Amino acid sequence: MVADIEIAQATKMRPIVDVAKDLGLSRDDLVLKSDFVAKVKLAAVDRVRKGRQGKFVLVTGTTPTRYGEGKTLTTVGLGQALNRLGTKGIVAVREPSLGPVFGTKGGATGGGRAQVLPMEEINLHFTGDIHAVGAANNLIAAILDAHIFHGNELDIDPTRVLFPRCLDMNDRQLRNIVTGLGGPKHGVPREDGFIITAASEVMAILCLAEGIPDLKARLERIVIAFDRKEHPVGAGDLYVHGAAAILLKDALMPNLVQTLEGTPALVHGGPFANIAHGHNSVLADRLALGLGDIVVAEAGFGADLGAEKFVDLVCRESGLRPDAAVLVVSIRALKHHGGAKRKDLAVENPKVLQAGMVNLDAHVRILQTLGMTPVVAVNRFMADTDREVDAVVDHCKDLGVRAAAHTFHEDGGAGGEELARLVVDATKASTHAVRFAYKDADAFEEKVAKVATSVYGAAAVKYDAAALEDLERLRAAGLDGLPVCIAKTQLSLSDDERALGAPTGWTLQVRGIRPSAGAGFLVVLAGDIMRMPGLGEEPAALSMDIDDTGHIKGLF
């Protein structure tokens, strides 16, 4: 099998100005980063959002294994297939984080014959957006500590600092640290920690902001700490939001690239869905909707995480409404949830496959609960048999759900034209409405309970003492009315990654609540979720290298 990077490196790309021209964008609308990468100016976004709007298709998935089930691959391939059918499709996905790229999962640009290009640049530093988020985040953190050091006029309680530093790398060693050591000249000692940049509130703000004024207003609202009287202290109280916005002004512009078949792709923003809201930028969506017939955008991980957060956070905030949802499933994931061992995932086993269908059923139900019309896309792997694939498609048809298998990895857009036709049909039948899991007026506990029971399938919610203390403080500050962004494992519908299938009768364990007032939600920490992942025993970085000519190997 030819490696993804070899396919990408062998592909002749179109000049990005030509890709833009096909969309109706001029050279003056672009800030060129290379011959094949450009940023699109915000003035162009504002212009096209006033015209005819395309259809919106959200791609999500069933509960994945640790290695991913091809959600980005399906998103990219579907965009290519739509263009083969004569529909002007545009792909919108998140920017890859260096953490997964060098960790277990690898890159996030698709795979095989369904990739966004230039693959190496996008998976590595790309246009510097993620680094800009880290710089803005850490500027706020540095100004905060400088304020405490230089007299602490705002009387910030060093034990109540909420705003962590961030780093775009999986580094468990930095989860819990002590800073300010070395004596009085070197700072005020306090406990601190790093989170991964994808989990930063600044990343969420970048992806939800509608322009520079909104960006500044959101940065100003960030709650960075509480004072000794337990009043919230915002980034605006330190007058740092303007400087942070300067660092983000270029990052706010959507990035335009192309797929392996020349389909336009917007790759912008990168919040994780298990610990953040999991969707690319609203500005990228608005740009794509103003330029294309159908926008194929990705929500992170399964429907319980990415799709729920897209509806309850992104749709609620932006007014965007999906016309259909594509639910990506793989045979190996279903067999995993049916109880198969890792070594047996490539072995045909109808009984185990059937047992794992409960996970597929649960995600179909979630999408329907959220008001979306699901189309199931079976991402076919080489080891899958016709009998297995047919069993999944037939199962979906028995549920009254459109379904088709695709071979985007092997065949590019040609491998999913049937799927593309089903998606087009689904968008034509759209009611252009969603159903939120909870109401704005619901109490915080009710919002969490509704997501836990109606989406995850939990029976109850339990709060640790620390979480109750967090909630009391947030309620006193008037922050408890915000929507909720529940951070939990992506490997199970529950908060326990070992619970496979569609577990019932379990209790969601809430152990902490963090305000993201600038983004517009409260982060609810459930189970053992960490906002700073760690590297595994054999990270992907160990298989990567670069030769004397600068040729990169091992990136996937």
Backbone hydrogen bonds, N-H to C=O, Kabsch-Sander energy under -0.5 kcal/mol:
donor,donor_aa,acceptor,acceptor_aa,energy
5,I,555,L,-0.5
7,I,3,A,-2.0
8,A,4,D,-2.6
9,Q,5,I,-2.6
10,A,6,E,-1.4
11,T,7,I,-0.5
11,T,8,A,-1.1
13,M,11,T,-0.7
16,I,35,D,-2.8
18,D,15,P,-1.3
19,V,15,P,-1.6
20,A,16,I,-2.5
21,K,17,V,-1.9
22,D,18,D,-1.9
23,L,19,V,-0.9
23,L,20,A,-0.6
24,G,20,A,-0.7
24,G,21,K,-1.1
25,L,20,A,-2.7
29,D,26,S,-1.3
30,L,27,R,-1.4
31,V,39,K,-2.7
32,L,30,L,-0.5
33,K,37,V,-2.7
34,S,37,V,-1.8
38,A,256,L,-1.8
39,K,31,V,-2.7
40,V,254,P,-2.6
41,K,29,D,-2.9
41,K,39,K,-0.5
44,A,41,K,-0.9
45,V,41,K,-1.3
46,D,42,L,-2.5
47,R,43,A,-1.8
48,V,44,A,-2.4
49,R,45,V,-1.7
50,K,47,R,-1.1
51,G,48,V,-1.5
54,G,289,L,-2.5
55,K,293,D,-3.3
57,V,55,K,-0.5
57,V,295,V,-3.1
58,L,324,A,-2.4
59,V,297,A,-3.2
60,T,58,L,-0.6
60,T,326,V,-3.2
61,G,301,F,-0.7
62,T,328,V,-2.0
68,G,65,T,-1.2
74,T,70,G,-2.2
75,T,71,K,-2.3
76,V,72,T,-2.8
77,G,73,L,-2.8
78,L,74,T,-2.6
79,G,75,T,-1.8
80,Q,76,V,-2.0
81,A,77,G,-2.7
82,L,78,L,-2.5
83,N,79,G,-1.6
84,R,80,Q,-1.7
85,L,81,A,-1.3
86,G,83,N,-1.2
87,T,82,L,-2.5
89,G,87,T,-1.6
90,I,294,I,-2.1
91,V,264,P,-2.2
92,A,296,V,-2.6
93,V,266,L,-2.3
95,E,269,G,-3.8
101,V,97,S,-1.8
102,F,98,L,-2.2
103,G,99,G,-0.5
103,G,100,P,-0.5
106,G,100,P,-2.4
109,T,110,G,-0.5
111,G,114,A,-2.0
113,R,409,H,-2.1
114,A,111,G,-2.3
116,V,109,T,-2.1
117,L,258,Q,-3.3
122,I,118,P,-2.4
123,N,119,M,-2.2
124,L,120,E,-1.3
126,F,121,E,-1.8
128,G,125,H,-2.4
132,A,128,G,-2.1
133,V,129,D,-2.1
134,G,130,I,-2.2
135,A,131,H,-2.5
136,A,132,A,-2.6
137,N,133,V,-2.7
138,N,134,G,-2.6
139,L,135,A,-1.9
140,I,136,A,-1.9
141,A,137,N,-1.9
142,A,138,N,-2.3
143,I,139,L,-2.7
144,L,140,I,-2.1
145,D,141,A,-2.1
146,A,142,A,-2.3
147,H,143,I,-2.2
148,I,144,L,-2.0
149,F,145,D,-2.2
150,H,146,A,-2.4
151,G,148,I,-0.7
151,G,149,F,-0.7
152,N,147,H,-2.3
155,D,152,N,-2.0
157,D,226,F,-2.1
160,R,157,D,-2.7
161,V,158,P,-0.6
162,L,224,I,-2.4
163,F,224,I,-1.6
165,R,193,G,-1.2
167,L,195,I,-1.8
169,M,167,L,-1.6
171,D,169,M,-0.7
171,D,533,P,-0.8
174,L,171,D,-1.8
175,R,172,R,-1.7
177,I,192,D,-2.5
179,T,190,R,-2.8
186,H,183,G,-2.0
187,G,184,P,-0.7
190,R,179,T,-1.7
192,D,177,I,-3.3
194,F,174,L,-2.7
195,I,165,R,-2.1
196,I,531,R,-2.5
197,T,167,L,-1.1
199,A,196,I,-2.4
200,S,197,T,-1.6
204,A,200,S,-1.7
205,I,201,E,-2.6
206,L,202,V,-2.5
207,C,203,M,-1.9
208,L,204,A,-1.2
208,L,205,I,-0.6
209,A,205,I,-2.1
215,L,211,G,-2.5
216,K,212,I,-2.6
217,A,213,P,-2.2
218,R,214,D,-2.4
219,L,215,L,-2.5
220,E,216,K,-2.3
221,R,217,A,-1.2
222,I,218,R,-0.5
222,I,219,L,-1.1
224,I,222,I,-0.8
224,I,233,V,-2.4
225,A,233,V,-1.4
226,F,160,R,-1.0
227,D,231,H,-2.6
228,R,155,D,-1.9
230,E,227,D,-2.2
233,V,225,A,-3.1
235,A,222,I,-2.1
236,G,220,E,-1.9
237,D,234,G,-0.9
238,L,234,G,-0.6
238,L,235,A,-0.9
239,Y,236,G,-1.0
240,V,235,A,-1.6
244,A,240,V,-2.3
245,A,241,H,-2.0
246,I,242,G,-1.6
247,L,243,A,-1.5
248,L,244,A,-0.8
248,L,245,A,-0.5
249,K,245,A,-0.8
249,K,246,I,-0.8
252,L,248,L,-1.6
253,M,250,D,-1.4
256,L,38,A,-3.8
256,L,254,P,-0.5
257,V,255,N,-0.5
257,V,265,A,-3.2
258,Q,117,L,-1.4
259,T,263,T,-2.2
260,L,115,Q,-1.9
262,G,259,T,-2.1
265,A,257,V,-1.9
266,L,91,V,-3.2
267,V,255,N,-1.8
267,V,265,A,-0.6
268,H,93,V,-2.0
268,H,266,L,-0.6
272,F,198,A,-0.7
276,A,272,F,-0.8
278,G,272,F,-1.1
280,N,298,E,-0.7
281,S,268,H,-1.5
282,V,207,C,-2.9
285,D,281,S,-1.7
286,R,282,V,-2.8
287,L,283,L,-2.4
288,A,284,A,-2.6
289,L,285,D,-2.8
290,G,286,R,-1.5
291,L,287,L,-0.6
291,L,288,A,-1.1
292,G,288,A,-2.5
293,D,88,K,-2.6
294,I,88,K,-1.7
295,V,55,K,-3.0
296,V,90,I,-2.9
296,V,294,I,-0.5
297,A,57,V,-2.7
297,A,295,V,-0.7
298,E,92,A,-1.5
299,A,59,V,-2.9
300,G,278,G,-2.5
303,A,61,G,-1.9
305,L,302,G,-1.1
306,G,300,G,-1.2
306,G,302,G,-1.4
307,A,302,G,-0.8
308,E,303,A,-1.6
309,K,305,L,-2.5
310,F,306,G,-2.3
311,V,307,A,-2.3
312,D,308,E,-3.1
313,L,309,K,-2.2
314,V,309,K,-1.5
315,C,310,F,-3.3
316,R,311,V,-1.1
317,E,313,L,-1.9
318,S,314,V,-3.1
319,G,315,C,-2.2
323,D,56,F,-3.8
324,A,56,F,-1.1
325,A,373,T,-2.5
326,V,58,L,-2.7
327,L,325,A,-0.6
327,L,375,V,-2.5
328,V,60,T,-2.7
328,V,326,V,-0.7
329,V,377,A,-2.4
334,L,330,S,-1.9
335,K,331,I,-2.5
336,H,332,R,-2.2
337,H,333,A,-2.3
338,G,334,L,-1.1
339,G,336,H,-1.3
340,A,335,K,-2.7
344,D,341,K,-1.5
345,L,342,R,-1.3
347,V,344,D,-1.7
353,L,349,N,-2.4
354,Q,350,P,-2.5
355,A,351,K,-1.9
356,G,352,V,-1.7
357,M,353,L,-0.6
357,M,354,Q,-0.9
358,V,355,A,-0.9
359,N,356,G,-1.7
360,L,356,G,-0.8
361,D,357,M,-2.8
362,A,358,V,-1.9
363,H,359,N,-1.8
364,V,360,L,-2.2
365,R,361,D,-2.4
366,I,362,A,-2.1
367,L,363,H,-2.2
368,Q,364,V,-2.2
369,T,365,R,-2.7
370,L,366,I,-1.9
371,G,368,Q,-1.4
372,M,367,L,-2.8
375,V,325,A,-2.5
376,V,402,R,-2.8
377,A,327,L,-2.6
378,V,376,V,-0.6
378,V,404,A,-2.0
379,N,329,V,-2.5
379,N,377,A,-0.8
380,R,378,V,-1.0
380,R,406,H,-1.9
384,D,381,F,-1.4
389,V,385,T,-2.4
390,D,386,D,-2.9
391,A,387,R,-1.6
392,V,388,E,-1.7
393,V,389,V,-2.4
394,D,390,D,-2.9
395,H,391,A,-1.9
396,C,392,V,-2.1
397,K,393,V,-2.1
398,D,394,D,-2.1
399,L,395,H,-1.1
400,G,397,K,-1.2
401,V,396,C,-2.6
402,R,374,P,-0.6
404,A,376,V,-2.0
406,H,378,V,-2.4
407,T,415,G,-2.2
411,D,407,T,-3.1
412,G,408,F,-2.2
414,A,411,D,-0.9
415,G,412,G,-1.9
416,G,413,G,-1.6
417,E,414,A,-0.7
420,A,416,G,-2.4
421,R,417,E,-2.2
422,L,418,E,-1.9
423,V,419,L,-2.2
424,V,420,A,-2.5
425,D,421,R,-2.3
426,A,422,L,-2.2
427,T,423,V,-2.2
428,K,424,V,-1.7
429,A,425,D,-1.2
430,S,427,T,-1.1
435,R,370,L,-2.4
436,F,434,V,-0.5
442,D,439,K,-1.2
447,K,443,A,-2.3
448,V,444,F,-2.3
449,A,445,E,-2.2
450,K,446,E,-2.4
451,V,447,K,-2.0
452,A,448,V,-2.6
453,T,449,A,-2.6
454,S,450,K,-2.3
455,V,450,K,-0.5
455,V,451,V,-1.6
456,Y,451,V,-2.0
457,G,452,A,-0.6
458,A,452,A,-3.1
459,A,506,W,-3.2
460,A,506,W,-1.2
462,K,508,L,-3.0
464,D,510,V,-3.2
468,L,464,D,-2.1
469,E,465,A,-2.1
470,D,466,A,-2.2
471,L,467,A,-2.6
472,E,468,L,-2.3
473,R,469,E,-2.0
474,L,470,D,-2.5
475,R,471,L,-2.8
476,A,472,E,-2.1
477,A,473,R,-1.3
478,G,475,R,-1.2
479,L,474,L,-2.8
480,D,474,L,-0.6
482,L,479,L,-1.1
485,C,522,L,-3.2
486,I,484,V,-0.6
487,A,524,V,-3.3
488,K,274,N,-1.0
488,K,486,I,-0.7
497,E,495,D,-0.5
499,A,496,D,-2.2
500,L,498,R,-0.9
508,L,460,A,-2.6
510,V,462,K,-3.2
510,V,508,L,-0.7
511,R,509,Q,-0.6
511,R,525,L,-2.7
512,G,525,L,-0.9
514,R,523,V,-2.8
516,S,521,F,-2.1
520,G,516,S,-2.4
521,F,516,S,-2.1
522,L,483,P,-2.5
523,V,514,R,-3.2
524,V,485,C,-2.1
524,V,522,L,-0.6
525,L,512,G,-2.6
525,L,523,V,-0.7
526,A,487,A,-2.7
526,A,524,V,-0.6
527,G,509,Q,-2.6
528,D,495,D,-0.7
529,I,526,A,-1.5
540,A,103,G,-3.3
541,A,102,F,-1.8
542,L,539,P,-1.8
543,S,540,A,-2.0
544,M,541,A,-1.5
545,D,553,K,-2.1
547,D,551,H,-2.2
550,G,547,D,-1.9
553,K,545,D,-3.1
